[in-house]
């Protein structure tokens, strides 16, 4: 089958619309806020060889890329010849898919008559999978919850009731967990239906030729982008808070003609706690970082992965051996794009982000509904600031590299007996620079009941701030504390008295370029907006600003702020 460029573009866009329809069906039928609100998911379409052709609009790299690898593991366990219409495969094995037992990958073959013409898959974070409440406290994966080997979720259209009974008996949120699994199977069916309609409409007997064309063009575009870079080896390192001790992530990026080799030798050894990363997840975020850095417009599929080769020593924090604990692998894995960007900064000047507030913050809240013994459990995502760009400030409270969304206060207070007293941008949290880092946020929550309640805060960057680039300053570290207990330990389950108020303050992004290169008028605008305090304007930017309104004024207007040009010139030496 020969595809001319116009036909290829039409079919490619139609295929993307099919994948997006799959995603919409998943989000609209999901039970958990994790999928429905935060979009911690991935959806994709695959050819008959299990190669990912395209993905939906939303999705985290930690789900998308490992899902692409996981599909091949699923089909190796259940070869196409053994599958029947109505079959749906499932697993949450961390070493085969997305790196933690909370992530279920579900794959469905698309039959046209008796012939498989493609596959749809998705990967979602489950509301609960038993074991410990999601934290980094476990020492082995066996403590972290139920591990489902590759098996059938549906067999010829009939649910695997024995598997679902086992799952229900092992999780704290059976309706949400099992409900999401049905949504995952249903969205694949929606994608399959639309793919078959597309094939009928365009007279396609197979989508493999279309897949070949898309994948080949993606690979060629990625290799062309790599060839534009000078050959060489570039190193960088970043630090995570870790659990019992800080974790070093060291990377060497080698550009060799039209291939790139990313090696994490020299990184910390695997941890005794649940922050270890499997190779699938490491490859996912490393390959995503390269595509984002050098060719962001290339479709994310099998072809985009081929020129990027990722390695990490077995037994290291980024290639852990089983039965290592892995529940909080994202707290390390999300650092990888920033580390790679730091290595590539010399060869890609003015094209990369400064250090950001990676990873996104996730907290799991538990207790009982007031006046009852009925438990509640709610997972909340929060986001810090992105790193600044060479020509623009960093985005405030925006997830990178995960891309998840925060949970609205209205949803939090509806689905759990919690009160969100405060949710605001953190003044001075963005790193100073010619381009300022994005701001983190400050939040405060309490419990409406009169019993004990808890939170497991899956957070990082409370000790190691996001790095600035090219003279930019680091962002502010994050904060986790309670009014009655003081500073709290991240990555553990913390219990509170009824009157406690818990503060979770995600960090800010790093700045880009020297702060004194930022025009005083832009500093003034930051002060007026509440992004930068008057004190920080003088301390970080050498800009003296006076407030002329009254301290009691509830609304502070732009005209209440003025630059003291004489004092500013004296500080700046101009």
C-alpha positions, 0 to 999 in steps of 0.5 A: 500500500503506497500512501501519498502525503495528503492521504497519510496526513488525513489518516494520521489525524483520524487515528489521533482522533480515535485515540483521543476518543479512547481517552475521553471515554476512559475519563468519563467512565472512570470512578477515581479522581486520579483518572477522572480529574488528574488524568494520570493515564495513558492511551494508545493504539498499536499495530499487529506487531505490538508497535505503538503508532500514536497516543492520545492528547493526555498522558504522562511519559511514565505511563505512555512509554512503559505502556508501549514496552509493556504491550510487547510483554503482554503479547509475548505471554498471550500470542495473537494466535491464542486470543479471541474476540472479547479478550482483554489482557491485564497486568500491573507487574512493575518490571513489565510496565509502569514501575509500580503495582498501582499502575494497571496496563490493560490491552485489547485486541481489535478483531475484524472478523477472525483477524486481529488488525491492531490493539488498544492499550491504556495504563492508569494509576489505581486508587488503591492496590492494597498493601501499605498505603502508597508511601516509600516506607516498604522494603520489598515490593511484596509489602506494596500491594497486590501484584497481578501477573499477565492474565485476562481481565476478560475472556471472550467478553466474560469478566474474570470474576475470580480475579476481580474477587481477589482484587476487591478483597485486597484493596481499600477502595474496591468500587473505585479500583474495580470501576476503573478497570471496567473503564479501562476495558471499555475505553479500549472497546470504544477505540476498537469500534472507531478504528474499525469504522475508520478502516471501513470508511477508507477501505483499509484491509490493514493498518500496518502499512499506515503504521509503517509509514508513521513510524518510519517518518517519526524515526527519520525526523528524530534522527535528522534532529540528532544529526543537527547536534555536534557529536560529543559526551555531556554529563550532569547530576542532580540530587533528590531528597531520597528517603533515608539519605539523598539520592544522586542522579548522574547522567552522561549523554553521548551524541553519536551521529544520528543516535543518542546514548543516555547512561546513568552510571554513577547514580546512587545504588538502589534504595532499601525503601520504595523509591526505586525505579525499574528500567522501563520507567527510566527509559520512558522518562529519558526517551521523553526528555530527548524528544522534548529537547530536540524534536518536540513535534515528532509523534510519540511512537515506536519510531521516536524511541529507536534512536535513543538508547538508555542504560543504567547499571543493574542494582542502581536506583534507576535499574533496580532488581526485584524484589525492590520496593518501587511504589514511589518510583516517580519521586526519582524518575521525574528528575530524569528530564531535568538531569538530561536537560542539564547535560544538554544545555551546552549544545542546546543554548536557549532551548531548554527549561531550567530546573523545575519542581519535579516531581509532582506532589501526590498525597493520600488522605485517609480517615472516617466520614464524621459520625460513622465508621465508614472510611474515606481515602482520597488521592490529591495531586498538587503541582509546583512551578516549572523552570524558566525558559530562555525567553519566557518565565516559567509556568506557575503550578504546572506539571512537568514532566508528568503532565498531571492536573491538580485536583480542584478544591470543590472535588476534594471537599465533596469526595472527602470530609476535608476542608481546604482553607488555603490554595494560593501562589507562593510569593518568592518561590520562583527562582530569580533570573532574567526569566523568573522561575514558575511559582509553587503553591501554598495549601492548607487542609484540615479534617471535619471529623473528630477522630484520627486522620492521616496523610501520606505525602509523596513529595520531594524537593524539600531539601534540594531546590530546582536548579537555575540555568545560565546564572538564574537562581534556584527555586524555593524548596517545598514545605510540609508541616502541621500547625501542631506538629511542625515539620513532617517527614515526607514519603511516610504516613503521618497521623493527626489529631482532629484539630490539625491543619496540614500545610503542603507547599510545592516548590518553585522552578529555577530562574534562567539568566542573571537576575540583574538582566530582568528589567525593573518594570518586569520586577515591578509587575511581579510585585504588583501581581504578588509573585515577588515581595518588595523585599525580594525585589531589592534582595534578588533584583536590586530593584527598590519598590515602594508601596504607597497605599495603606497597610489595611487596604484589602485591594492593592492596586498597581498605582500603589507601587512605584520604583525608586529609580535613584535607589535602584540605579545605585544598587545596580551601579547604573 
